[in-house]
């Protein structure tokens, strides 16, 4: 138990599970401390064009707007330590197939890890929003690649990833209802972790301050409904939050993979064993798309 506590004590979501299951006690729910955008930006790191060797799985989150798609590519390692690998702003009307072709090129691109191994996006969550039919048309032929159509759940206390998707209509893939409030609780708690380790979030130096403002655009408020205190996430009018939405969807995609049996720690150990036992041939050069500012 002490060893497990040492692995999770800095990551509030995993610490909560430890307190609930190992101690059999309720976890104290404290309001999330939202870090300042400038402070997050100051923590940015440079790891070059390659994917760090600590990355085990890559997921993507896609937010659909009226005149563009925004997409984040995140690499995950042991203890759900994350690295934001790429952030794309794809200008174009979602009704136009060209913007979706560009998105598909990003999702299918190979990314080279420092040890020479090529990695690809293992799962992607695409928000249906006001473009449900368009997203369904994109996700349907790609469902086998684990490109999932999702929608934020309005149910209070909904888990980040549902136990089962909605029953699909004929010719459509299933719709996954994502617990966005639960995901935001996890993300905001982890943004406050400043030392590398379980749950820590790493960002590259090519992100500008606007990105971090979007990532921290929402705040939790506590209000009472029929005498019961509930927490809701809100933002000021006209403040953009696409970066936060994309991060929510990347986390949801990771939880979707977990529902299929993925164990990040076990997979990391497996990949380390393979890397140590197998010589890696030289890999072709892979161009990494950079953050596209406004």
MARDO-488181 format. One line per field, with one value per residue (C-alpha): x, y, z; residue number from 0; residue in three letters. Coordinates in steps of 0.2 Angstrom, whole numbers. Layout:
% MARDO-488181
x = X;...
y = Y;...
z = Z;...
pase = NUM;...
dolo = ALA;...
***
This chain:
% MARDO-488181
x = 0;14;22;6;3;21;16;-1;0;4;-10;-27;-38;-27;-25;-44;-45;-32;-40;-57;-51;-36;-41;-60;-62;-71;-59;-59;-66;-56;-59;-47;-33;-32;-14;-10;-8;9;15;11;19;35;35;36;50;59;60;63;53;54;41;50;53;42;27;18;1;-5;-23;-31;-46;-55;-66;-78;-81;-91;-76;-62;-57;-45;-36;-23;-12;-6;6;4;16;17;4;-5;10;6;15;6;14;4;-10;-18;-30;-38;-47;-61;-80;-84;-96;-82;-73;-56;-54;-58;-46;-32;-38;-37;-19;-15;-23;-14;3;17;27;45;50;68;72;67;50;36;20;2;-13;-21;-38;-47;-62;-72;-85;-102;-107;-118;-111;-117;-121;-104;-95;-104;-100;-81;-81;-92;-78;-65;-73;-62;-47;-55;-60;-75;-90;-93;-104;-103;-115;-127;-129;-121;-107;-105;-89;-76;-80;-96;-98;-107;-110;-127;-136;-131;-144;-143;-127;-120;-107;-111;-111;-100;-107;-91;-92;-84;-85;-76;-63;-60;-58;-44;-36;-36;-29;-15;-10;-5;8;24;36;38;29;12;-1;11;7;21;20;32;39;30;14;9;0;-16;-16;-13;-27;-39;-33;-37;-53;-65;-68;-78;-92;-102;-121;-135;-149;-163;-152;-138;-121;-115;-100;-101;-88;-91;-82;-84;-93;-83;-68;-62;-59;-56;-39;-47;-61;-48;-38;-54;-57;-39;-42;-58;-50;-37;-51;-59;-43;-43;-61;-54;-41;-26;-15;-2;10;10;12;26;35;32;39;54;57;55;67;80;79;77;89;80;84;85;68;64;63;45;39;30;17;19;7;-2;-4;-17
y = 0;12;9;12;28;34;31;41;54;69;64;69;58;42;47;47;29;24;33;25;7;5;15;13;32;46;57;76;85;102;115;114;126;133;137;154;153;162;150;135;143;145;126;122;111;107;89;92;84;66;58;56;37;39;40;23;28;42;49;63;75;85;100;105;124;133;138;126;110;110;95;90;75;69;56;46;37;28;34;44;57;66;76;87;83;93;106;109;123;117;132;127;124;107;105;104;87;95;100;82;75;86;79;61;64;70;55;43;51;41;49;44;40;44;26;25;16;23;27;32;39;24;32;48;56;68;80;79;96;105;94;77;71;77;69;53;53;54;42;28;21;24;16;1;13;18;35;38;50;58;70;78;70;80;67;73;62;53;44;50;36;27;8;6;17;22;10;15;19;9;14;24;20;21;38;39;50;58;64;81;88;73;75;93;89;77;89;104;94;88;105;110;96;104;89;75;59;52;63;77;87;92;105;110;127;131;135;153;161;161;142;141;154;143;128;136;146;138;138;127;135;127;130;121;111;105;108;97;106;103;109;116;122;139;152;170;176;177;167;153;136;125;119;113;104;95;90;83;73;66;60;52;43;36;30;22;12;7;1;-11;-17;-5;-4;10;4;-14;-8;3;-11;-22;-9;-7;-25;-26;-11;-19;-35;-30;-19;-5;-1;17;25;37;55;60;78;83;97;111;122;134;150;163
z = 0;4;-13;-22;-12;-17;-35;-34;-20;-32;-44;-36;-47;-44;-26;-24;-30;-18;-3;-8;-11;0;15;13;17;7;-2;2;-13;-14;-27;-41;-41;-59;-63;-71;-90;-89;-76;-87;-102;-92;-89;-107;-113;-129;-134;-153;-167;-160;-148;-131;-127;-112;-123;-124;-132;-143;-143;-152;-147;-161;-158;-172;-174;-187;-198;-192;-183;-169;-164;-151;-151;-134;-129;-113;-102;-86;-73;-87;-88;-104;-117;-129;-145;-158;-159;-176;-181;-198;-206;-216;-217;-209;-223;-235;-236;-238;-220;-215;-227;-219;-202;-207;-213;-196;-188;-199;-199;-192;-178;-174;-156;-151;-150;-169;-167;-177;-168;-174;-165;-157;-154;-158;-150;-161;-154;-164;-157;-170;-184;-179;-197;-203;-189;-191;-210;-205;-190;-198;-210;-197;-182;-185;-182;-166;-172;-161;-162;-145;-136;-119;-106;-97;-83;-67;-61;-78;-80;-92;-103;-103;-99;-115;-130;-136;-148;-165;-179;-195;-205;-191;-178;-159;-150;-134;-120;-112;-94;-98;-80;-73;-86;-82;-64;-68;-81;-69;-55;-65;-73;-55;-54;-57;-55;-68;-63;-63;-70;-74;-90;-102;-116;-130;-131;-148;-139;-136;-122;-130;-130;-111;-109;-118;-108;-92;-98;-86;-68;-56;-47;-33;-33;-24;-34;-22;-7;-15;-18;-36;-45;-63;-75;-83;-93;-96;-111;-127;-119;-130;-123;-138;-131;-115;-125;-136;-120;-113;-129;-129;-111;-116;-130;-118;-106;-121;-124;-106;-108;-121;-109;-111;-96;-98;-85;-92;-110;-105;-97;-113;-125;-114;-114;-133;-135;-125;-133;-151;-162;-170;-189;-194;-198;-212;-207;-202;-203;-187;-189;-178;-168;-180;-171;-176
pase = 0;1;2;3;4;5;6;7;8;9;10;11;12;13;14;15;16;17;18;19;20;21;22;23;24;25;26;27;28;29;30;31;32;33;34;35;36;37;38;39;40;41;42;43;44;45;46;47;48;49;50;51;52;53;54;55;56;57;58;59;60;61;62;63;64;65;66;67;68;69;70;71;72;73;74;75;76;77;78;79;80;81;82;83;84;85;86;87;88;89;90;91;92;93;94;95;96;97;98;99;100;101;102;103;104;105;106;107;108;109;110;111;112;113;114;115;116;117;118;119;120;121;122;123;124;125;126;127;128;129;130;131;132;133;134;135;136;137;138;139;140;141;142;143;144;145;146;147;148;149;150;151;152;153;154;155;156;157;158;159;160;161;162;163;164;165;166;167;168;169;170;171;172;173;174;175;176;177;178;179;180;181;182;183;184;185;186;187;188;189;190;191;192;193;194;195;196;197;198;199;200;201;202;203;204;205;206;207;208;209;210;211;212;213;214;215;216;217;218;219;220;221;222;223;224;225;226;227;228;229;230;231;232;233;234;235;236;237;238;239;240;241;242;243;244;245;246;247;248;249;250;251;252;253;254;255;256;257;258;259;260;261;262;263;264;265;266;267;268;269;270;271;272;273;274;275;276;277;278;279;280;281;282;283;284;285;286;287;288;289;290;291;292;293
dolo = UNK;UNK;UNK;UNK;UNK;UNK;UNK;UNK;UNK;UNK;UNK;UNK;UNK;UNK;UNK;UNK;UNK;UNK;UNK;UNK;UNK;UNK;UNK;UNK;UNK;UNK;UNK;UNK;UNK;UNK;UNK;UNK;UNK;UNK;UNK;UNK;UNK;UNK;UNK;UNK;UNK;UNK;UNK;UNK;UNK;UNK;UNK;UNK;UNK;UNK;UNK;UNK;UNK;UNK;UNK;UNK;UNK;UNK;UNK;UNK;UNK;UNK;UNK;UNK;UNK;UNK;UNK;UNK;UNK;UNK;UNK;UNK;UNK;UNK;UNK;UNK;UNK;UNK;UNK;UNK;UNK;UNK;UNK;UNK;UNK;UNK;UNK;UNK;UNK;UNK;UNK;UNK;UNK;UNK;UNK;UNK;UNK;UNK;UNK;UNK;UNK;UNK;UNK;UNK;UNK;UNK;UNK;UNK;UNK;UNK;UNK;UNK;UNK;UNK;UNK;UNK;UNK;UNK;UNK;UNK;UNK;UNK;UNK;UNK;UNK;UNK;UNK;UNK;UNK;UNK;UNK;UNK;UNK;UNK;UNK;UNK;UNK;UNK;UNK;UNK;UNK;UNK;UNK;UNK;UNK;UNK;UNK;UNK;UNK;UNK;UNK;UNK;UNK;UNK;UNK;UNK;UNK;UNK;UNK;UNK;UNK;UNK;UNK;UNK;UNK;UNK;UNK;UNK;UNK;UNK;UNK;UNK;UNK;UNK;UNK;UNK;UNK;UNK;UNK;UNK;UNK;UNK;UNK;UNK;UNK;UNK;UNK;UNK;UNK;UNK;UNK;UNK;UNK;UNK;UNK;UNK;UNK;UNK;UNK;UNK;UNK;UNK;UNK;UNK;UNK;UNK;UNK;UNK;UNK;UNK;UNK;UNK;UNK;UNK;UNK;UNK;UNK;UNK;UNK;UNK;UNK;UNK;UNK;UNK;UNK;UNK;UNK;UNK;UNK;UNK;UNK;UNK;UNK;UNK;UNK;UNK;UNK;UNK;UNK;UNK;UNK;UNK;UNK;UNK;UNK;UNK;UNK;UNK;UNK;UNK;UNK;UNK;UNK;UNK;UNK;UNK;UNK;UNK;UNK;UNK;UNK;UNK;UNK;UNK;UNK;UNK;UNK;UNK;UNK;UNK;UNK;UNK;UNK;UNK;UNK;UNK;UNK;UNK;UNK;UNK;UNK;UNK;UNK;UNK;UNK;UNK;UNK;UNK;UNK;UNK;UNK;UNK;UNK;UNK
***
